[in-house]
Amino acid sequence: MKKLYTIIAVAALSLVSTQLLSQITCNPSGNLWVYTNYDGGVLNINVDVNIPNIKIGVCTYEPVTINIAGTYASNVTEVRYAGYVSTNNFHCSNSPSTTTINTPSGTTSVNFLPPSTLSNPNGYTSIVCGYSCNTTSSQGGCNTADQIKSYFQATTGGTLVSYFTQYGCWSTVPYALSAGGNCCNAVPSCFISANAGSNQTMCAGDQVTLSGSATGGATVYLWSPTAGLSNPNSAITTASPTVTTTYVLTAGDGSSCSDVDSVVVTVNPLPVVNLGADTMVCGSSLLLDAGVQPNGSFLWSNSSSGQTLNIASSGSYNVSVTNTGTGCTNGDTIAVTFNSPPSVNLGNDTNICGDNLQLNAGNPGSTYLWSNNSTQQSIVAFITGTYSVVVTDVNGCTATDVIDDSIRFLSFHFCSDFRLSASQISPIL
């Protein structure tokens, strides 16, 4: 009877173990085991499962020492760590105080805060730590379980067998792969991986094409921000940002599975070029100036190069300025009309025999301003002095002339005596 009871007890224990294993094994045909916590410590893993191509993923916030051993340790082809790598917080006192991986076979990698391959508003955007199976409430700066599963499946190419998580330091007792995990029901399968494309550079006023894509069955796409996009719900869209912008692509299956990736579009400013408003010039030349341009290359419409251009004829003039550093080009155009200023001649300074002098500024149709405040084309001078006039023609061009202090009005008696004296002088033969 004692043997019978023993057999029954073993059978019952075997049934319980089978039921427990069915709950903690995510995919019996997979090859990826994931372990996560917050405090890190020494994680001893016993590889007691004889399958090929075993992958192991570990995520912690504080340093962890990962030791791979066991009968089938040589079947391990990759051990990947993702998290904070090292921190001033050091609760578990493992040595060395940075994350290390010890394994007899397979590749190893220690990845500091790699981008999450799955978007979940309750988890961090980079893989940093995990301590629960929860995917529907905030993880306080750590990741949700579905984010961590998605990352390790995407980066190792493995299929999750089990997922084990806790908060505190790892136990000194080895964790056997055959023991399974505790998080399968909370971690939905999601293999979508979004790709927003390469970062791009453009000039202000131009547009670029965002060439997004995704693998893993994505059917729904959304870019953000949406401003300046031709179609924010298409994987491939055109963007016309006015400033440097980071665009985030979310790719999903329309249900619970999605992933995000981002791309930066750098917008370089155009050269600032201002030749001024169209103008009329009273004169024979005008200097056009495109302004000081860092890294500037100039090309004028008459094929001249240089910052300035001296012109002497009416017409439309254009300059194109290229920043040789960014390749961005901008230009401006100005229409210039040349007009000759009026010609004003009041005559030479002179002596006048009489009591007045008629001064005429010419240029009919113009406006006039004399030094005696007259606004007529001509005036009569009655006293000795300086007379000047400013003439403005119909084009707005101005000119001035002056008869200086030598206008002297002489008496008729003096003029007569002067003429008489002059007639009495004998010519020299």
Secondary structure, DSSP 8 states (H G I E B T S, - for coil): -HHHHHHHHHHHHHHHHHHHHHHH-S-TT--EEEEE-SS-EEEEEE-----SSEEEEEE-SS-EEEEEESTTGGGEEEEEEEE----S---S--SSSS-EEE-SSSEEEEEES-B-SS--TTS-SB------S--SS--TTS--HHHHHHHHHHHH---EEEEEE-SS---SS-EEGGG--S-GGG------EEE----EEEETT--EEEE-EEESS--EEEEES-TTBS-TTSSEEEE--SS-EEEEEEEE-SSS-EEEEEEEEEEE--------S-EEEESS-EEEE----TTEEEEETTS--SSEEEE-S-EEEEEEEEETTT--EEEEEEEEEEE-----------EEESS-EEEE---TT-EEEETTS--SSEEEE-SSEEEEEEEE-TTS-EEEEEEEEEEEEE-HHHHHHHHHHHHHS----
